[in-house]
Amino acid sequence: MEKFDVIVIGGGASGMMASIFAARNGNSTLIIDHNEKLGKKLFITGKGRCNLTNNSSVETHLNNIVTNSKFMYSALNAFSPQDTIEFFESNGLKTKTERGNRVFPASDKSSDVIKTLKRCMDNYGVNIALNTDIVKVKKQNDEFNILCNNSIEYTCNSLIIASGGLSYSGTGASKFGYDLARQFGHKIIEPRPALCPIKLKDDISSLNGLSLKNVNLTISVNGKKFSEFGEMMFTYESLTGPIALSLSSKINNFDLSSSTASIDLKPALSVAQLEQKLMREFKEFNKKEIKTYLQSLLPMRFVPYFMQKICLQNKKVADVTKEERTKIVSCLKKFDFNIKSLDNIEVGIVTSGGVDVLEVNSKTCESKLVKNLYFAGELLDVDALTGGFNLQIAWSTGYLAGSSVKG
Ligand SMILES: Cc1cc2nc3c(=O)[nH]c(=O)nc-3n(C[C@H](O)[C@H](O)[C@H](O)COP(=O)(O)OP(=O)(O)OC[C@H]3O[C@@H](n4cnc5c(N)ncnc54)[C@H](O)[C@@H]3O)c2cc1C
């Protein structure tokens, strides 16, 4: 039986960070992962470039956290976005800040982020057990015993669970952390997909791959409305792209069976302004076909779908009736789709839900129920919008757990 001061379960972003700070404080530290290498999810972040944080204030981060932002107040103040940048820079990783304050490695390679973390782990002597499945964990006489598939048994004084959420199972995601937390008496808030495509009841297969820029997307559910302005995309059966993904995180608590998604295709113009514009332009272009005219307002691929939706036959602009013109205006301002559900948790970029933060000390990430048990990262019931905010949650909670453990 091998003994360590601290064991970290999960070699992702939060686990690696936790192991570095636990070891830096002089604790003998072991990190266990069932994958063959560390940071498999980190590798695919930011389309392989890793948007490692957002170079903005703690307040901005808190505003971009959708679930339990208050819980993150201490962690973000203890290890801020600027601390993240400083940590990586001082350990040899050059970074750059792009549009929307998104921070990336200057090399555009997520592998360099993983290499930097690995180098730090080596410098502080973190032990690493890969390809290791944990069979059983129990707490006995103030020690945690961890039995692994290879019959190897480890013990430690402090245990940090950092095994992540449920999305992208190919990266090693598993429900192990939830089960283990439950075993220790913790409440698990039902995991739900977040930052994931929104499936529609309507047949949108002809729009697959089309993106709409500068539109306003509004989801109406249970008498509530959630809106985002920006870019979205259609897939074969879903809405996706930045604004649809953001909205998915805000509606994942609702029954979506009778909810709608409405696109304002001309958000810069009011109904009255759009009406005026069409009246003016219908006079000017009265010899054109309506289909050709609509192509000046909408992406070409969207026009047939739009016309079908409002049952508009192609004809000369001069022959379009007043009722038809009113309908065109109202559909440009509110083009409705019926929502079926969110896509599977597997394809969400992050998982909402997880270890109930009410049972975790926000100043240390230690369990309030079990002494010397800590949680970090996406396993906690905290999630944020895109822009580097989710990895910052992992770094900050990883830091807090790692630097708070008592070996
Ligand atoms: C496609 C994609 C792109 C993303 N891009 C970004 C981005 O650019 N910026 C951003 O801020 N966020 C991004 N995210 C989110 C971000 O990757 C996660 O929030 C972050 O990785 C969470 O870190 P974590 O340490 O909690 O979990 P993970 O990084 O998932 O690590 C958990 C680790 O635990 C291990 N594990 C699980 N079960 C067991 C077990 N039973 N035994 C041993 N080990 C186990 C896993 O193998 C894994 O290595 C992205 C996510 C995805 C899926």
The ligand as an SDF file (V2000), in Angstrom:
LIG
                    3D

 53 58  0  0  0  0  0  0  0  0999 V2000
  -15.1370   20.6340  -27.0650 C   0  0  0  0  0  0  0  0  0  0  0  0
  -14.9040   21.4580  -25.8300 C   0  0  0  0  0  0  0  0  0  0  0  0
  -14.2740   22.6770  -25.9280 C   0  0  0  0  0  0  0  0  0  0  0  0
  -14.0800   23.4530  -24.7870 C   0  0  0  0  0  0  0  0  0  0  0  0
  -13.4080   24.6380  -24.9220 N   0  0  0  0  0  0  0  0  0  0  0  0
  -13.2350   25.4180  -23.8310 C   0  0  0  0  0  0  0  0  0  0  0  0
  -12.4830   26.6200  -23.9190 C   0  0  0  0  0  0  0  0  0  0  0  0
  -11.8870   26.9420  -24.9660 O   0  0  0  0  0  0  0  0  0  0  0  0
  -12.4090   27.4140  -22.8070 N   0  0  0  0  0  0  0  0  0  0  0  0
  -13.0130   27.0640  -21.6250 C   0  0  0  0  0  0  0  0  0  0  0  0
  -12.9370   27.8260  -20.6700 O   0  0  0  0  0  0  0  0  0  0  0  0
  -13.6370   25.8730  -21.4840 N   0  0  0  0  0  0  0  0  0  0  0  0
  -13.7580   25.0530  -22.5520 C   0  0  0  0  0  0  0  0  0  0  0  0
  -14.3940   23.8390  -22.4160 N   0  0  0  0  0  0  0  0  0  0  0  0
  -14.8260   23.4150  -21.0650 C   0  0  0  0  0  0  0  0  0  0  0  0
  -13.6100   22.8970  -20.2770 C   0  0  0  0  0  0  0  0  0  0  0  0
  -12.9000   21.9820  -21.0670 O   0  0  0  0  0  0  0  0  0  0  0  0
  -14.0470   22.2070  -18.9840 C   0  0  0  0  0  0  0  0  0  0  0  0
  -14.8770   23.0690  -18.2630 O   0  0  0  0  0  0  0  0  0  0  0  0
  -12.8310   21.8120  -18.1470 C   0  0  0  0  0  0  0  0  0  0  0  0
  -12.0180   20.9140  -18.8600 O   0  0  0  0  0  0  0  0  0  0  0  0
  -13.2500   21.1920  -16.8260 C   0  0  0  0  0  0  0  0  0  0  0  0
  -12.1060   20.7730  -16.1570 O   0  0  0  0  0  0  0  0  0  0  0  0
  -12.1890   19.5830  -15.0990 P   0  0  0  0  0  0  0  0  0  0  0  0
  -10.8070   19.3800  -14.5940 O   0  0  0  0  0  0  0  0  0  0  0  0
  -13.2420   19.8200  -14.1230 O   0  0  0  0  0  0  0  0  0  0  0  0
  -12.6550   18.3340  -15.9590 O   0  0  0  0  0  0  0  0  0  0  0  0
  -11.8950   17.5630  -17.1270 P   0  0  0  0  0  0  0  0  0  0  0  0
  -10.9760   18.4770  -17.8280 O   0  0  0  0  0  0  0  0  0  0  0  0
  -12.9690   16.8990  -17.9080 O   0  0  0  0  0  0  0  0  0  0  0  0
  -11.0290   16.4770  -16.3660 O   0  0  0  0  0  0  0  0  0  0  0  0
  -11.6020   15.4080  -15.6660 C   0  0  0  0  0  0  0  0  0  0  0  0
  -10.6110   14.2690  -15.6430 C   0  0  0  0  0  0  0  0  0  0  0  0
  -11.1020   13.2640  -14.7710 O   0  0  0  0  0  0  0  0  0  0  0  0
  -10.8260   12.0080  -15.3420 C   0  0  0  0  0  0  0  0  0  0  0  0
  -11.7460   11.0030  -14.8390 N   0  0  0  0  0  0  0  0  0  0  0  0
  -13.0800   10.9070  -15.0240 C   0  0  0  0  0  0  0  0  0  0  0  0
  -13.5420    9.7980  -14.4250 N   0  0  0  0  0  0  0  0  0  0  0  0
  -12.4790    9.1890  -13.8420 C   0  0  0  0  0  0  0  0  0  0  0  0
  -12.3310    7.9860  -13.0920 C   0  0  0  0  0  0  0  0  0  0  0  0
  -13.3610    7.1820  -12.8320 N   0  0  0  0  0  0  0  0  0  0  0  0
  -11.0760    7.6660  -12.6750 N   0  0  0  0  0  0  0  0  0  0  0  0
  -10.0230    8.4370  -12.9650 C   0  0  0  0  0  0  0  0  0  0  0  0
  -10.1180    9.5710  -13.6710 N   0  0  0  0  0  0  0  0  0  0  0  0
  -11.3360    9.9490  -14.1080 C   0  0  0  0  0  0  0  0  0  0  0  0
  -11.0080   12.2420  -16.8500 C   0  0  0  0  0  0  0  0  0  0  0  0
  -10.3310   11.2510  -17.5840 O   0  0  0  0  0  0  0  0  0  0  0  0
  -10.4200   13.6350  -17.0070 C   0  0  0  0  0  0  0  0  0  0  0  0
   -9.0520   13.5810  -17.3310 O   0  0  0  0  0  0  0  0  0  0  0  0
  -14.5600   23.0150  -23.5210 C   0  0  0  0  0  0  0  0  0  0  0  0
  -15.1660   21.7630  -23.4300 C   0  0  0  0  0  0  0  0  0  0  0  0
  -15.3400   20.9890  -24.5670 C   0  0  0  0  0  0  0  0  0  0  0  0
  -15.9820   19.6420  -24.4340 C   0  0  0  0  0  0  0  0  0  0  0  0
  1  2  1  0
  2  3  1  0
  2 52  2  0
  3  4  2  0
  4  5  1  0
  4 50  1  0
  5  6  2  0
  6  7  1  0
  6 13  1  0
  7  8  2  0
  7  9  1  0
  9 10  1  0
 10 11  2  0
 10 12  1  0
 12 13  2  0
 13 14  1  0
 14 15  1  0
 14 50  1  0
 15 16  1  0
 16 17  1  0
 16 18  1  0
 18 19  1  0
 18 20  1  0
 20 21  1  0
 20 22  1  0
 22 23  1  0
 23 24  1  0
 24 25  2  0
 24 26  1  0
 24 27  1  0
 27 28  1  0
 28 29  2  0
 28 30  1  0
 28 31  1  0
 31 32  1  0
 32 33  1  0
 33 34  1  0
 33 48  1  0
 34 35  1  0
 35 36  1  0
 35 46  1  0
 36 37  1  0
 36 45  1  0
 37 38  2  0
 38 39  1  0
 39 40  1  0
 39 45  2  0
 40 41  1  0
 40 42  2  0
 42 43  1  0
 43 44  2  0
 44 45  1  0
 46 47  1  0
 46 48  1  0
 48 49  1  0
 50 51  2  0
 51 52  1  0
 52 53  1  0
M  END
$$$$
